[in-house]
Amino acid sequence: MTIAVTDANVFIDLYHIRLLHLLFDLKHEIIVTAEVIEELNEIQKNSLTAFIASGQLVVYYFTADELSLLMEFHLSPALSYSDHSVLFLAQKIAATVLSGDNRLRKECIRQKVPVHGILWIFDTAIASGQITYTEAIGALESLMVFNKRLPVNECRTRLMEWADLIKPVIIN
């Protein structure tokens, strides 16, 4: 099974559109660092409790030695401490990163760490039948209002593609 280390904005975005469960329907083992959990507000943290209790979400706590290495791992001043924790862990365990943070995504690419974002999660959920095109359109439109940092052109392209796939075919 593929392992994915997730950053905070994936949780925040999916929580906002009430589709957090999609993350745990992926064919991935989902791991989050304790540093990322600390970035979430109490309501968002509470929304993860059941997933943690069921083992669908693993919270990774760095050892003292790993924390020392993490402090030395500072790759970019543009990345937060929790972003560094995500990339550090992903490299350590050869995992994919799930992130919508453009700076983290670029650093993952630079470091040759596989990375996917929220649109990939939507695509995967549609392909596996977890949501319909209509549901995905509504959710992505809502997310675009909430999260102004999404890649607007890519989002619009997806919305048009999905809309074309649900247009009824008229046969004369």
FIGU-819789 format. One line per 3 residues: number of its first residue (from 0); their letters; for each residue z negated, y negated, x of C-alpha. Coordinates in Angstrom, 1 decimal, m for minus. Each point is the difference from the previous one (the first is absolute). Layout:
BEGIN
NUM = a = Z/Y/X; ...
END
This chain:
BEGIN
0 = mti = 0.0/0.0/0.0; 0.9/m3.5/1.2; m3.0/m2.3/0.8
3 = avt = 0.2/m3.6/m1.1; m2.4/m2.7/1.1; m0.2/m2.8/m2.5
6 = dan = m0.8/m3.7/0.3; m1.8/m2.2/m2.5; 3.0/m1.7/m1.6
9 = vfi = 1.4/3.3/m1.3; m3.3/0.7/m1.8; m0.2/m3.6/m1.3
12 = dly = 3.6/0.0/m1.3; m0.3/3.4/m1.7; m3.4/m0.9/m1.4
15 = hir = 1.4/m3.3/m1.4; 2.9/1.8/m1.9; m2.3/2.9/m1.1
18 = llh = 2.0/2.6/1.9; m2.5/0.9/2.7; 0.4/3.7/m0.9
21 = llf = 3.6/m0.1/1.3; m1.3/m0.2/3.5; m1.9/3.3/m0.4
24 = dlk = 3.0/1.7/m1.7; 2.0/m0.3/3.2; 0.4/3.2/2.0
27 = hei = m2.1/m1.5/2.7; m3.6/0.2/1.2; m1.2/m3.6/m0.5
30 = ivt = m2.4/m1.4/2.6; m1.6/m3.4/0.2; m2.1/m1.5/2.7
33 = aev = m3.5/m1.3/m0.9; 1.2/m3.3/1.4; 2.6/m0.2/m2.8
36 = iee = m2.5/1.0/m2.7; m2.1/m3.0/1.1; 3.0/m2.4/m0.8
39 = lne = m0.1/1.0/m3.6; m2.2/m1.6/m2.7; m2.6/2.0/m1.8
42 = iqk = 2.2/0.7/m3.0; 2.8/1.2/2.2; m2.4/2.2/2.0
45 = nsl = m1.5/1.4/m3.2; 3.6/1.0/m1.2; 0.2/2.2/3.1
48 = taf = m3.3/1.9/m0.5; 1.5/2.8/m2.2; 2.8/0.5/2.5
51 = ias = m2.4/0.2/2.9; m2.3/2.3/m1.9; 2.9/2.4/m0.9
54 = gql = 1.2/0.0/3.6; 3.3/m1.7/m0.9; m0.9/m2.9/2.3
57 = vvy = m1.7/0.6/3.3; m1.9/m2.9/1.5; 0.1/0.1/3.8
60 = yft = m3.0/m1.3/2.0; 0.7/m0.6/3.6; m2.4/1.4/2.6
63 = ade = m1.7/m2.4/2.5; 2.6/1.1/2.6; 2.9/m0.6/m2.3
66 = lsl = m1.4/m3.4/m1.0; m0.1/m0.9/3.7; 3.7/1.1/0.3
69 = lme = 0.9/m1.9/m3.1; m1.5/m3.2/1.4; 2.3/0.5/3.1
72 = fhl = 3.0/0.8/m2.3; 0.6/m3.6/m1.0; 3.8/m0.1/m0.2
75 = spa = 0.7/m3.2/m1.7; m2.0/m3.1/m1.0; 2.0/0.0/m3.3
78 = lsy = m1.7/3.3/m1.0; m3.5/0.1/m1.5; m2.7/2.3/1.2
81 = sdh = 0.6/2.3/m2.9; 3.8/0.0/0.6; m0.7/1.1/3.6
84 = svl = m2.3/2.7/m1.4; 2.9/1.3/m2.2; 2.5/0.1/2.9
87 = fla = m2.5/1.4/2.5; m0.9/2.9/m2.3; 3.7/0.6/m1.0
90 = qki = 0.9/0.3/3.7; m3.1/2.2/0.7; 0.8/2.5/m2.7
93 = aat = 3.8/m0.3/m0.1; 0.0/m1.4/m3.6; 2.3/m2.2/m2.0
96 = vls = m1.3/m3.5/m0.9; 0.1/m1.2/m3.6; 0.0/m3.8/0.0
99 = gdn = 1.5/m3.0/m1.6; m1.2/m2.3/2.8; 3.1/m1.3/1.7
102 = rlr = m1.7/m0.5/3.4; m1.5/3.5/0.0; 3.3/1.5/m1.1
105 = kec = 1.8/m1.7/2.8; m2.6/1.1/2.6; 0.3/3.6/m1.4
108 = irq = 3.7/m0.1/0.5; m0.4/m1.5/3.5; m2.5/2.8/0.8
111 = kvp = 2.3/2.6/m1.5; m2.6/1.0/m2.7; 1.6/0.9/m3.3
114 = vhg = m0.8/m2.6/m2.7; 0.7/m0.3/m3.7; m0.8/m2.6/m2.6
117 = ilw = m0.6/m0.5/m3.7; 3.7/0.4/m0.8; 0.0/3.4/1.6
120 = ifd = m3.0/1.0/m2.1; 1.9/m1.1/m3.1; 3.1/1.9/1.1
123 = tai = m2.0/3.2/0.7; m1.9/m0.3/m3.3; 3.3/m0.3/m1.9
126 = asg = 1.6/2.9/1.9; m2.9/2.3/m0.7; m0.1/m1.0/m3.7
129 = qit = m3.4/m1.7/0.2; 1.4/m3.2/m1.6; 3.2/m0.9/m1.8
132 = yte = 2.5/m2.7/1.1; m1.2/m2.1/m2.9; m3.7/0.3/1.1
135 = aig = 1.0/m0.8/3.6; 1.9/m3.1/m1.1; m3.0/m1.3/m2.0
138 = ale = m2.4/0.8/2.8; 2.1/m1.6/2.8; 0.7/m3.1/m2.1
141 = slm = m3.8/m0.4/m0.5; m0.6/0.6/3.7; 2.5/m2.6/1.0
144 = vfn = m1.9/m2.6/m2.0; m3.3/1.1/1.6; 1.1/0.6/3.6
147 = krl = 2.2/m2.8/1.3; 0.4/1.7/3.4; 2.2/2.8/m1.3
150 = pvn = 3.6/0.2/1.3; 1.6/m1.9/m2.9; 3.6/1.0/0.7
153 = ecr = m0.9/3.7/0.4; m2.1/m0.1/m3.2; 2.8/m1.7/m2.0
156 = trl = 2.5/2.6/1.3; m2.3/2.8/m1.1; m0.5/m1.6/m3.4
159 = mew = 3.8/m0.2/m0.5; 0.6/3.5/1.2; m2.7/1.4/m2.3
162 = adl = 1.2/m2.0/m3.0; 3.5/1.3/0.5; m1.3/3.5/0.0
165 = ikp = m1.7/m0.4/m3.4; 2.9/m1.8/m1.8; 1.2/2.2/m2.9
168 = vii = 3.5/1.4/0.3; 2.1/m0.8/m3.0; 2.6/2.6/m0.8
171 = n = 2.8/m0.8/m2.5
END
